[in-house]
Each structure stands twice: as structure tokens, then as C-alpha cells.
């Protein structure tokens, strides 16, 4: 499971959620800082990447991985914070 991230302003953030299986696809969901509403991200890889800034600090993300048979697993929700 991915973990919460605390990095300095301007540092790269990489959060990975990898699962084994046949034909696995990934979909990340993002909630803006201060919001409880998650929206579908355009990121469809096993790693969510961004650069930390004041507007990113507090952002929450999670990933849903689905195999070609329709079985899915959801990651924990991860919070990104600036330190």
C-alpha cells in the first residue's frame, strides 16, 4: 500500500500502487486540499506523480487497479503534505 508523503516545496512526489495480474489497468482519483470529493485523474499508470507546492499540499489520492477479468483492488487514501 502507498504511504502518506511529506516533502519540501518544489520536490517531486511519486506514489506507486502496483498489483500483479493479467492485463492490469490503473485509475487514480484525486481530492483537492480541503475537499472530500474525489474526481477521476487522467493518470492511468501505476505511479501518481506531481511536484509539491502550496496548492498541492493536502491533496489526497487513491488508485483502483483492475485486471482483465474485472477484479479490482483499491489502494489506501494517501495524503501529500509540504513540510
Helices and strands as residue ranges (DSSP letters): E 5-7, E 12-16, E 25-31, E 38-40, E 47-51, E 60-66, E 72-74, E 78-82
